[in-house]
Amino acid sequence: MRKWYNVELNKRKAELFVEQLEKAEFSVDFAYEVSGIGELRHFELYLTENEVETCNIILDFVNCIC
């Protein structure tokens, strides 16, 4: 079952997050929306439990780099 999750990142982390999301292998129904103001980007992600785990790994990676 899919649920909506959200995360807010600064502009640099958001750019890296999007790069990694595009490289990851998600199922066909995977979706995300981004909005932002100033230096913050708000992500709404429609994920399964497995995809949540993948996104958490990506976020850990992004946070280590930035």
C-alpha positions in Angstrom: 0.0 0.0 0.0 1.3 3.5 -0.9 1.2 6.5 1.4 2.2 10.1 1.1 5.4 11.1 2.9 7.0 14.5 3.1 10.5 16.0 3.7 12.0 19.4 3.6 15.5 20.0 2.4 17.7 23.0 1.6 18.2 23.8 -2.1 21.5 21.9 -2.4 20.3 18.8 -0.7 17.1 18.9 -2.7 19.1 18.9 -6.0 21.1 15.9 -4.8 18.0 14.1 -3.6 16.3 14.5 -7.0 19.4 13.2 -8.8 19.4 10.1 -6.7 15.6 9.6 -7.0 16.0 9.6 -10.7 18.7 6.9 -10.5 16.8 4.7 -8.1 14.6 1.9 -9.4 11.1 2.5 -8.2 7.9 0.9 -9.4 5.7 2.5 -12.0 3.3 4.2 -9.6 6.1 6.0 -7.8 5.4 9.8 -7.7 6.8 12.9 -6.1 6.0 16.6 -6.1 8.3 19.4 -5.2 7.5 22.9 -4.1 9.7 25.5 -2.6 10.2 29.0 -1.3 13.6 30.6 -0.8 16.2 28.0 0.0 13.8 25.3 1.2 12.3 22.6 -1.0 9.3 20.6 0.2 8.9 17.1 -1.2 5.7 15.0 -1.2 6.5 11.4 -2.1 4.0 8.6 -2.8 5.7 5.5 -1.5 5.5 1.9 -0.6 7.3 0.6 2.5 10.2 -0.6 0.4 10.5 2.7 -1.3 10.5 4.5 2.1 13.5 2.5 3.0 15.2 3.4 -0.3 14.4 7.1 0.2 15.8 7.0 3.7 19.1 5.5 2.4 19.2 8.3 -0.3 18.6 10.9 2.4 21.3 9.5 4.6 23.7 9.7 1.6 22.6 13.3 0.8 23.1 14.3 4.4 26.6 12.8 4.5 27.7 14.7 1.4 26.3 18.1 2.4 
